[in-house]
Amino acid sequence: MALAIRFERLVRDGEVADYADLARLGYVTRARVTQIMNLLNLAPDIQEAILFLPPVDSGRDPVIERDLRPIAAIANWRKQRALWSQVVA
């Protein structure tokens, strides 16, 4: 989530030309940058919850980006919140 916010700022401030430029600089595909940037489509309270998830010292993160893709694809924030509650349950 923090990476998406940072990328958005880099593009907005003109430090990079576009998402394709970010992909080249990060040695990832444009599709991967798009996946990261789609997190910005999440409801603001979900974004905040993601940013403030406790750090994981060992083992698997309880929430991974792949779990968030279908949620971010939904435009209705109420539906997003319902799906988010299932992810964190």
PLY file of the C-alpha trace (Angstrom):
ply
format ascii 1.0
element vertex 89
property float x
property float y
property float z
element edge 88
property int vertex1
property int vertex2
end_header
0.00 0.00 0.00
2.79 2.38 0.92
4.52 1.59 -2.34
1.40 2.48 -4.34
1.11 5.79 -2.51
4.80 6.52 -3.11
4.55 5.61 -6.80
1.52 7.85 -7.23
3.43 10.76 -5.70
6.45 10.16 -7.96
4.24 10.30 -11.05
2.20 13.27 -9.81
5.32 15.27 -8.95
6.89 14.51 -12.33
9.85 12.60 -10.91
8.96 9.74 -13.25
7.04 10.01 -16.50
4.50 7.25 -15.99
3.86 3.74 -14.69
5.91 2.25 -17.52
8.85 4.32 -16.31
8.31 2.99 -12.77
8.33 -0.56 -14.12
11.61 -0.01 -15.94
13.23 1.55 -12.89
12.00 -1.24 -10.62
12.86 -4.07 -13.04
9.28 -5.35 -12.93
6.57 -5.63 -15.56
4.07 -2.88 -16.24
1.39 -5.37 -15.23
2.98 -5.70 -11.78
3.06 -1.92 -11.34
-0.61 -1.83 -12.34
-1.42 -4.47 -9.71
0.29 -2.36 -7.07
-1.35 0.85 -8.22
-4.80 -0.75 -8.18
-4.54 -0.83 -4.39
-5.32 2.89 -4.55
-8.85 1.89 -5.60
-9.50 0.49 -2.12
-11.69 2.42 0.29
-9.62 4.88 2.35
-10.29 3.07 5.62
-9.08 -0.21 4.11
-5.93 1.51 2.85
-5.33 2.85 6.34
-5.91 -0.55 7.92
-3.36 -2.08 5.54
-0.80 0.60 6.35
-1.21 -0.04 10.06
-1.13 -3.83 10.03
1.30 -5.03 12.69
4.73 -6.14 11.45
5.27 -9.86 10.97
8.46 -11.15 12.54
8.19 -14.69 11.21
5.92 -16.76 9.06
3.49 -15.65 6.39
1.90 -12.23 6.27
-1.80 -12.54 7.14
-2.77 -10.26 4.23
-1.04 -10.41 0.87
-1.51 -8.26 -2.20
-2.99 -11.12 -4.20
-5.85 -11.35 -1.66
-6.60 -7.65 -2.22
-6.84 -7.71 -6.02
-10.48 -8.85 -6.23
-11.46 -6.35 -3.55
-9.77 -3.43 -5.30
-11.54 -4.40 -8.54
-14.92 -3.59 -6.98
-15.98 0.05 -7.22
-18.47 -0.13 -4.33
-16.70 0.67 -1.06
-19.43 -0.98 1.02
-18.85 -4.26 -0.84
-15.11 -3.78 -0.48
-15.49 -3.43 3.28
-17.53 -6.63 3.47
-14.87 -8.56 1.55
-12.08 -6.93 3.57
-13.70 -8.11 6.81
-13.57 -11.68 5.44
-9.88 -11.33 4.59
-8.90 -10.15 8.06
-11.21 -12.56 9.89
0 1
1 2
2 3
3 4
4 5
5 6
6 7
7 8
8 9
9 10
10 11
11 12
12 13
13 14
14 15
15 16
16 17
17 18
18 19
19 20
20 21
21 22
22 23
23 24
24 25
25 26
26 27
27 28
28 29
29 30
30 31
31 32
32 33
33 34
34 35
35 36
36 37
37 38
38 39
39 40
40 41
41 42
42 43
43 44
44 45
45 46
46 47
47 48
48 49
49 50
50 51
51 52
52 53
53 54
54 55
55 56
56 57
57 58
58 59
59 60
60 61
61 62
62 63
63 64
64 65
65 66
66 67
67 68
68 69
69 70
70 71
71 72
72 73
73 74
74 75
75 76
76 77
77 78
78 79
79 80
80 81
81 82
82 83
83 84
84 85
85 86
86 87
87 88
